[in-house]
């Protein structure tokens, strides 16, 4: 199994990385709106729920989107695939080798 992503897959990954990040952030902002706009609980309760959500989501974003490097691209791609923020059509654009490596990481996570 190669340690680094090919140039073609790397270029595709960098482009789709931005797409997935945008989708993830959109989802988070929608969740924040739902929590903040809820009529359940006091303003402070809603604030605490938003704060907790942001802490949780920040960890997820950091794992998949921070520190973009070729050497960690397969792991980041597997995390992004696991979150569901790439479509099958987008994932199919990667080489079969890259998809196999991502599948290995996903299998390890599931175990």
ROMI-561358 format. One record per residue: residue number from 1; residue in three letters; x negated, y negated, z of N, C-alpha, C in turn. Coordinates in nm, 3 decimals. Each point is the difference from the previous one (the first is absolute). Example, Ala and Ser with C-alpha at 12.3 -4.5 7.8 and 13.67 -1.06 7.14 Angstrom:
@seq->1, type->ALA, nx->-1.319, ny->0.569, nz->0.780, cax->0.089, cay->-0.119, caz->0.000, cx->-0.090, cy->-0.120, cz->0.000
@seq->2, type->SER, nx->0.035, ny->-0.105, nz->-0.072, cax->-0.082, cay->-0.119, caz->0.006, cx->0.077, cy->-0.109, cz->0.073
// end
This chain:
@seq->1, type->UNK, nx->-0.085, ny->0.117, nz->0.000, cax->0.085, cay->-0.117, caz->0.000, cx->-0.090, cy->-0.123, cz->0.000
@seq->2, type->UNK, nx->0.021, ny->-0.092, nz->-0.095, cax->-0.085, cay->-0.118, caz->-0.006, cx->0.022, cy->-0.092, cz->0.120
@seq->3, type->UNK, nx->-0.105, ny->-0.071, nz->0.036, cax->0.009, cay->-0.092, caz->0.112, cx->0.059, cy->-0.134, cz->-0.039
@seq->4, type->UNK, nx->-0.018, ny->-0.038, nz->-0.126, cax->0.047, cay->-0.131, caz->-0.043, cx->0.097, cy->0.011, cz->-0.115
@seq->5, type->UNK, nx->0.083, ny->-0.096, nz->-0.008, cax->0.102, cay->-0.008, caz->-0.103, cx->-0.064, cy->-0.044, cz->-0.132
@seq->6, type->UNK, nx->0.050, ny->0.050, nz->-0.111, cax->-0.054, cay->-0.039, caz->-0.130, cx->0.033, cy->-0.147, cz->-0.028
@seq->7, type->UNK, nx->-0.072, ny->-0.057, nz->-0.093, cax->0.021, cay->-0.142, caz->-0.034, cx->0.144, cy->-0.025, cz->-0.048
@seq->8, type->UNK, nx->0.050, ny->0.088, nz->-0.084, cax->0.137, cay->-0.016, caz->-0.053, cx->0.102, cy->0.007, cz->0.114
@seq->9, type->UNK, nx->-0.013, ny->0.100, nz->0.087, cax->0.093, cay->0.013, caz->0.112, cx->-0.016, cy->-0.116, cz->0.098
@seq->10, type->UNK, nx->-0.122, ny->-0.048, nz->0.018, cax->-0.025, cay->-0.113, caz->0.090, cx->0.071, cy->-0.126, cz->-0.049
@seq->11, type->UNK, nx->-0.010, ny->-0.028, nz->-0.129, cax->0.066, cay->-0.118, caz->-0.056, cx->0.152, cy->0.011, cz->0.016
@seq->12, type->UNK, nx->0.052, ny->0.119, nz->-0.026, cax->0.144, cay->0.023, caz->0.017, cx->0.038, cy->-0.013, cz->0.148
@seq->13, type->UNK, nx->-0.081, ny->0.058, nz->0.086, cax->0.028, cay->-0.008, caz->0.143, cx->0.004, cy->-0.144, cz->0.049
@seq->14, type->UNK, nx->-0.097, ny->-0.080, nz->-0.041, cax->-0.002, cay->-0.141, caz->0.044, cx->0.126, cy->-0.073, cz->-0.045
@seq->15, type->UNK, nx->0.046, ny->0.029, nz->-0.121, cax->0.122, cay->-0.066, caz->-0.050, cx->0.123, cy->0.048, cz->0.077
@seq->16, type->UNK, nx->0.012, ny->0.131, nz->0.017, cax->0.117, cay->0.055, caz->0.069, cx->-0.005, cy->-0.024, cz->0.151
@seq->17, type->UNK, nx->-0.118, ny->-0.018, nz->0.052, cax->-0.018, cay->-0.034, caz->0.142, cx->0.076, cy->-0.129, cz->0.031
@seq->18, type->UNK, nx->-0.014, ny->-0.099, nz->-0.087, cax->0.070, cay->-0.128, caz->0.017, cx->0.151, cy->0.017, cz->-0.012
@seq->19, type->UNK, nx->0.043, ny->0.083, nz->-0.093, cax->0.142, cay->0.026, caz->-0.019, cx->0.060, cy->0.065, cz->0.125
@seq->20, type->UNK, nx->-0.069, ny->0.102, nz->0.051, cax->0.049, cay->0.071, caz->0.119, cx->-0.001, cy->-0.092, cz->0.122
@seq->21, type->UNK, nx->-0.104, ny->-0.082, nz->0.014, cax->-0.006, cay->-0.093, caz->0.112, cx->0.117, cy->-0.098, cz->-0.004
@seq->22, type->UNK, nx->0.031, ny->-0.049, nz->-0.118, cax->0.112, cay->-0.092, caz->-0.015, cx->0.132, cy->0.069, cz->0.039
@seq->23, type->UNK, nx->0.018, ny->0.123, nz->-0.042, cax->0.121, cay->0.075, caz->0.034, cx->0.009, cy->0.024, cz->0.151
@seq->24, type->UNK, nx->-0.112, ny->0.035, nz->0.060, cax->-0.001, cay->0.026, caz->0.144, cx->0.033, cy->-0.128, cz->0.077
@seq->25, type->UNK, nx->-0.063, ny->-0.110, nz->-0.038, cax->0.025, cay->-0.127, caz->0.069, cx->0.146, cy->-0.043, cz->-0.017
@seq->26, type->UNK, nx->0.054, ny->0.022, nz->-0.118, cax->0.142, cay->-0.034, caz->-0.023, cx->0.089, cy->0.080, cz->0.094
@seq->27, type->UNK, nx->-0.029, ny->0.129, nz->0.014, cax->0.079, cay->0.085, caz->0.090, cx->-0.012, cy->-0.049, cz->0.144
@seq->28, type->UNK, nx->-0.121, ny->-0.034, nz->0.041, cax->-0.020, cay->-0.049, caz->0.138, cx->0.078, cy->-0.128, cz->0.023
@seq->29, type->UNK, nx->-0.006, ny->-0.092, nz->-0.094, cax->0.072, cay->-0.126, caz->0.015, cx->0.151, cy->0.023, cz->0.006
@seq->30, type->UNK, nx->0.050, ny->0.096, nz->-0.076, cax->0.142, cay->0.034, caz->0.007, cx->0.035, cy->0.056, cz->0.138
@seq->31, type->UNK, nx->-0.087, ny->0.085, nz->0.054, cax->0.022, cay->0.055, caz->0.134, cx->-0.001, cy->-0.111, cz->0.106
@seq->32, type->UNK, nx->-0.093, ny->-0.094, nz->-0.015, cax->-0.008, cay->-0.112, caz->0.094, cx->0.128, cy->-0.083, cz->-0.007
@seq->33, type->UNK, nx->0.046, ny->-0.027, nz->-0.121, cax->0.124, cay->-0.076, caz->-0.016, cx->0.117, cy->0.071, cz->0.067
@seq->34, type->UNK, nx->0.009, ny->0.131, nz->-0.020, cax->0.109, cay->0.077, caz->0.061, cx->-0.006, cy->-0.008, cz->0.152
@seq->35, type->UNK, nx->-0.119, ny->0.017, nz->0.055, cax->-0.015, cay->-0.006, caz->0.146, cx->0.028, cy->-0.140, cz->0.055
@seq->36, type->UNK, nx->-0.058, ny->-0.099, nz->-0.065, cax->0.015, cay->-0.137, caz->0.049, cx->0.143, cy->-0.049, cz->-0.016
@seq->37, type->UNK, nx->0.067, ny->0.043, nz->-0.105, cax->0.135, cay->-0.046, caz->-0.026, cx->0.108, cy->0.080, cz->0.071
@seq->38, type->UNK, nx->-0.040, ny->0.103, nz->0.070, cax->0.096, cay->0.085, caz->0.070, cx->0.070, cy->-0.079, cz->0.111
@seq->39, type->UNK, nx->0.123, ny->0.035, nz->0.026, cax->0.073, cay->-0.064, caz->0.110, cx->-0.008, cy->0.084, cz->0.127
@seq->40, type->UNK, nx->-0.076, ny->0.109, nz->-0.006, cax->-0.015, cay->0.089, caz->0.114, cx->-0.116, cy->-0.047, cz->0.086
@seq->41, type->UNK, nx->0.028, ny->-0.021, nz->0.126, cax->-0.105, cay->-0.039, caz->0.094, cx->-0.026, cy->-0.149, cz->-0.001
@seq->42, type->UNK, nx->-0.079, ny->-0.042, nz->0.097, cax->-0.036, cay->-0.141, caz->0.012, cx->-0.104, cy->-0.036, cz->-0.105
@seq->43, type->UNK, nx->-0.026, ny->-0.127, nz->-0.014, cax->-0.105, cay->-0.046, caz->-0.090, cx->-0.134, cy->0.060, cz->0.040
@seq->44, type->UNK, nx->-0.023, ny->0.006, nz->0.130, cax->-0.126, cay->0.058, caz->0.047, cx->-0.009, cy->0.148, cz->-0.034
@seq->45, type->UNK, nx->0.109, ny->0.074, nz->0.014, cax->0.001, cay->0.141, caz->-0.037, cx->-0.032, cy->0.017, cz->-0.149
@seq->46, type->UNK, nx->0.062, ny->-0.082, nz->-0.083, cax->-0.026, cay->0.008, caz->-0.144, cx->-0.144, cy->-0.036, cz->-0.031
@seq->47, type->UNK, nx->-0.051, ny->-0.102, nz->0.068, cax->-0.140, cay->-0.037, caz->-0.018, cx->-0.091, cy->0.117, cz->0.035
@seq->48, type->UNK, nx->0.026, ny->0.068, nz->0.111, cax->-0.083, cay->0.113, caz->0.041, cx->0.007, cy->0.114, cz->-0.102
@seq->49, type->UNK, nx->0.118, ny->0.023, nz->-0.056, cax->0.013, cay->0.105, caz->-0.103, cx->-0.078, cy->-0.038, cz->-0.126
@seq->50, type->UNK, nx->0.006, ny->-0.128, nz->-0.039, cax->-0.076, cay->-0.047, caz->-0.116, cx->-0.150, cy->0.014, cz->0.027
@seq->51, type->UNK, nx->-0.042, ny->-0.039, nz->0.118, cax->-0.141, cay->0.008, caz->0.038, cx->-0.049, cy->0.145, cz->-0.005
@seq->52, type->UNK, nx->0.077, ny->0.091, nz->0.055, cax->-0.038, cay->0.141, caz->0.000, cx->-0.005, cy->0.055, cz->-0.142
@seq->53, type->UNK, nx->0.096, ny->-0.036, nz->-0.081, cax->0.002, cay->0.042, caz->-0.140, cx->-0.126, cy->-0.049, cz->-0.071
@seq->54, type->UNK, nx->-0.035, ny->-0.126, nz->0.020, cax->-0.118, cay->-0.057, caz->-0.066, cx->-0.128, cy->0.071, cz->0.045
@seq->55, type->UNK, nx->-0.010, ny->0.033, nz->0.128, cax->-0.118, cay->0.073, caz->0.048, cx->-0.010, cy->0.136, cz->-0.069
@seq->56, type->UNK, nx->0.112, ny->0.069, nz->-0.007, cax->0.002, cay->0.132, caz->-0.061, cx->-0.031, cy->-0.007, cz->-0.149
@seq->57, type->UNK, nx->0.064, ny->-0.091, nz->-0.069, cax->-0.020, cay->-0.012, caz->-0.144, cx->-0.141, cy->-0.050, cz->-0.033
@seq->58, type->UNK, nx->-0.056, ny->-0.085, nz->0.086, cax->-0.135, cay->-0.049, caz->-0.024, cx->-0.101, cy->0.114, cz->0.000
@seq->59, type->UNK, nx->0.019, ny->0.096, nz->0.088, cax->-0.089, cay->0.117, caz->0.003, cx->0.013, cy->0.080, cz->-0.129
@seq->60, type->UNK, nx->0.123, ny->0.014, nz->-0.049, cax->0.022, cay->0.075, caz->-0.123, cx->-0.061, cy->-0.073, cz->-0.120
@seq->61, type->UNK, nx->0.014, ny->-0.131, nz->-0.005, cax->-0.058, cay->-0.079, caz->-0.108, cx->-0.152, cy->0.009, cz->0.005
@seq->62, type->UNK, nx->-0.056, ny->-0.012, nz->0.118, cax->-0.146, cay->0.005, caz->0.014, cx->-0.055, cy->0.132, cz->-0.052
@seq->63, type->UNK, nx->0.064, ny->0.110, nz->0.033, cax->-0.049, cay->0.131, caz->-0.041, cx->-0.002, cy->0.015, cz->-0.152
@seq->64, type->UNK, nx->0.099, ny->-0.054, nz->-0.066, cax->0.012, cay->0.020, caz->-0.145, cx->-0.059, cy->-0.112, cz->-0.084
@seq->65, type->UNK, nx->-0.004, ny->-0.121, nz->0.054, cax->-0.029, cay->-0.113, caz->-0.087, cx->-0.122, cy->-0.083, cz->0.037
@seq->66, type->UNK, nx->-0.049, ny->0.012, nz->0.122, cax->-0.117, cay->-0.078, caz->0.039, cx->-0.127, cy->0.071, cz->-0.043
@seq->67, type->UNK, nx->-0.105, ny->-0.076, nz->-0.016, cax->-0.133, cay->0.055, caz->-0.029, cx->-0.001, cy->0.087, cz->-0.124
@seq->68, type->UNK, nx->0.043, ny->-0.058, nz->-0.111, cax->0.008, cay->0.072, caz->-0.126, cx->-0.140, cy->0.031, cz->-0.052
@seq->69, type->UNK, nx->-0.033, ny->0.130, nz->-0.004, cax->-0.130, cay->0.046, caz->-0.048, cx->0.019, cy->0.125, cz->-0.085
@seq->70, type->UNK, nx->-0.089, ny->0.017, nz->-0.093, cax->0.005, cay->0.120, caz->-0.085, cx->-0.015, cy->0.126, cz->0.083
@seq->71, type->UNK, nx->-0.083, ny->-0.006, nz->0.102, cax->-0.028, cay->0.121, caz->0.080, cx->0.120, cy->0.045, cz->0.083
@seq->72, type->UNK, nx->0.094, ny->-0.089, nz->0.025, cax->0.119, cay->0.036, caz->0.078, cx->0.128, cy->-0.007, cz->-0.082
@seq->73, type->UNK, nx->-0.014, ny->-0.016, nz->-0.130, cax->0.116, cay->-0.019, caz->-0.087, cx->0.096, cy->0.118, cz->0.004
@seq->74, type->UNK, nx->-0.052, ny->0.123, nz->0.000, cax->0.089, cay->0.116, caz->0.000, cx->0.082, cy->0.008, cz->0.128
@seq->75, type->UNK, nx->-0.062, ny->-0.030, nz->0.112, cax->0.073, cay->0.002, caz->0.127, cx->0.108, cy->-0.108, cz->-0.001
@seq->76, type->UNK, nx->-0.037, ny->-0.121, nz->-0.042, cax->0.097, cay->-0.109, caz->-0.006, cx->0.113, cy->0.034, cz->-0.096
@seq->77, type->UNK, nx->-0.033, ny->0.057, nz->-0.114, cax->0.102, cay->0.038, caz->-0.097, cx->0.094, cy->0.105, cz->0.059
@seq->78, type->UNK, nx->-0.053, ny->0.096, nz->0.072, cax->0.084, cay->0.101, caz->0.064, cx->0.095, cy->-0.063, cz->0.101
@seq->79, type->UNK, nx->-0.051, ny->-0.096, nz->0.077, cax->0.086, cay->-0.068, caz->0.098, cx->0.110, cy->-0.077, cz->-0.072
@seq->80, type->UNK, nx->-0.035, ny->-0.068, nz->-0.107, cax->0.099, cay->-0.077, caz->-0.076, cx->0.104, cy->0.094, cz->-0.061
@seq->81, type->UNK, nx->-0.045, ny->0.111, nz->-0.056, cax->0.094, cay->0.098, caz->-0.056, cx->0.093, cy->0.052, cz->0.109
@seq->82, type->UNK, nx->-0.057, ny->0.027, nz->0.116, cax->0.079, cay->0.052, caz->0.113, cx->0.106, cy->-0.100, cz->0.046
@seq->83, type->UNK, nx->-0.028, ny->-0.129, nz->-0.012, cax->0.098, cay->-0.101, caz->0.041, cx->0.112, cy->-0.017, cz->-0.102
@seq->84, type->UNK, nx->-0.022, ny->0.050, nz->-0.122, cax->0.103, cay->-0.007, caz->-0.102, cx->0.004, cy->-0.130, cz->-0.078
@seq->85, type->UNK, nx->-0.107, ny->-0.076, nz->0.004, cax->0.001, cay->-0.129, caz->-0.068, cx->-0.062, cy->0.002, cz->-0.139
@seq->86, type->UNK, nx->-0.025, ny->0.120, nz->-0.052, cax->-0.035, cay->0.018, caz->-0.140, cx->0.101, cy->0.094, cz->-0.062
@seq->87, type->UNK, nx->0.037, ny->-0.028, nz->-0.121, cax->0.093, cay->0.088, caz->-0.070, cx->-0.074, cy->0.120, cz->-0.057
@seq->88, type->UNK, nx->0.075, ny->0.102, nz->-0.035, cax->-0.060, cay->0.118, caz->-0.063, cx->-0.067, cy->-0.040, cz->-0.132
@seq->89, type->UNK, nx->0.065, ny->-0.088, nz->-0.075, cax->-0.058, cay->-0.045, caz->-0.127, cx->-0.133, cy->-0.071, cz->0.022
@seq->90, type->UNK, nx->-0.009, ny->-0.079, nz->0.105, cax->-0.127, cay->-0.068, caz->0.031, cx->-0.106, cy->0.101, cz->0.042
@seq->91, type->UNK, nx->0.038, ny->0.093, nz->0.083, cax->-0.094, cay->0.102, caz->0.046, cx->-0.048, cy->0.087, cz->-0.117
@seq->92, type->UNK, nx->0.088, ny->0.027, nz->-0.095, cax->-0.035, cay->0.082, caz->-0.116, cx->-0.104, cy->-0.066, cz->-0.090
@seq->93, type->UNK, nx->-0.024, ny->-0.129, nz->0.017, cax->-0.101, cay->-0.069, caz->-0.081, cx->-0.142, cy->0.036, cz->0.043
@seq->94, type->UNK, nx->-0.016, ny->0.052, nz->0.122, cax->-0.132, cay->0.040, caz->0.048, cx->-0.042, cy->0.130, cz->-0.066
@seq->95, type->UNK, nx->-0.129, ny->0.022, nz->-0.004, cax->-0.052, cay->0.125, caz->-0.056, cx->0.049, cy->0.118, cz->0.083
@seq->96, type->UNK, nx->0.000, ny->0.117, nz->-0.062, cax->0.044, cay->0.119, caz->0.073, cx->-0.093, cy->0.027, cz->0.119
@seq->97, type->UNK, nx->-0.129, ny->-0.032, nz->-0.014, cax->-0.095, cay->0.019, caz->0.109, cx->0.037, cy->-0.089, cz->0.120
@seq->98, type->UNK, nx->0.031, ny->-0.125, nz->-0.029, cax->0.038, cay->-0.092, caz->0.108, cx->0.127, cy->0.048, cz->0.069
@seq->99, type->UNK, nx->0.098, ny->0.043, nz->-0.076, cax->0.126, cay->0.048, caz->0.059, cx->-0.025, cy->0.125, cz->0.085
@seq->100, type->UNK, nx->-0.089, ny->0.088, nz->-0.046, cax->-0.032, cay->0.120, caz->0.078, cx->-0.065, cy->-0.037, cz->0.133
@seq->101, type->UNK, nx->-0.091, ny->-0.096, nz->-0.003, cax->-0.066, cay->-0.042, caz->0.124, cx->0.101, cy->-0.063, cz->0.095
@seq->102, type->UNK, nx->0.089, ny->-0.081, nz->-0.053, cax->0.104, cay->-0.061, caz->0.083, cx->0.088, cy->0.109, cz->0.060
@seq->103, type->UNK, nx->0.034, ny->0.101, nz->-0.079, cax->0.082, cay->0.112, caz->0.051, cx->-0.070, cy->0.072, cz->0.114
@seq->104, type->UNK, nx->-0.131, ny->0.015, nz->-0.009, cax->-0.076, cay->0.065, caz->0.107, cx->0.013, cy->-0.083, cz->0.129
@seq->105, type->UNK, nx->-0.018, ny->-0.131, nz->-0.010, cax->0.013, cay->-0.087, caz->0.117, cx->0.142, cy->0.007, cz->0.057
@seq->106, type->UNK, nx->0.099, ny->0.003, nz->-0.087, cax->0.139, cay->0.007, caz->0.048, cx->0.027, cy->0.134, cz->0.068
@seq->107, type->UNK, nx->-0.056, ny->0.108, nz->-0.055, cax->0.016, cay->0.132, caz->0.062, cx->-0.062, cy->0.003, cz->0.139
@seq->108, type->UNK, nx->-0.116, ny->-0.063, nz->0.013, cax->-0.067, cay->-0.005, caz->0.130, cx->0.087, cy->-0.077, cz->0.100
@seq->109, type->UNK, nx->0.057, ny->-0.111, nz->-0.046, cax->0.085, cay->-0.080, caz->0.090, cx->0.122, cy->0.079, cz->0.046
@seq->110, type->UNK, nx->0.057, ny->0.080, nz->-0.090, cax->0.119, cay->0.078, caz->0.032, cx->-0.029, cy->0.115, cz->0.095
@seq->111, type->UNK, nx->-0.124, ny->0.047, nz->-0.001, cax->-0.037, cay->0.117, caz->0.083, cx->-0.006, cy->-0.032, cz->0.147
// end
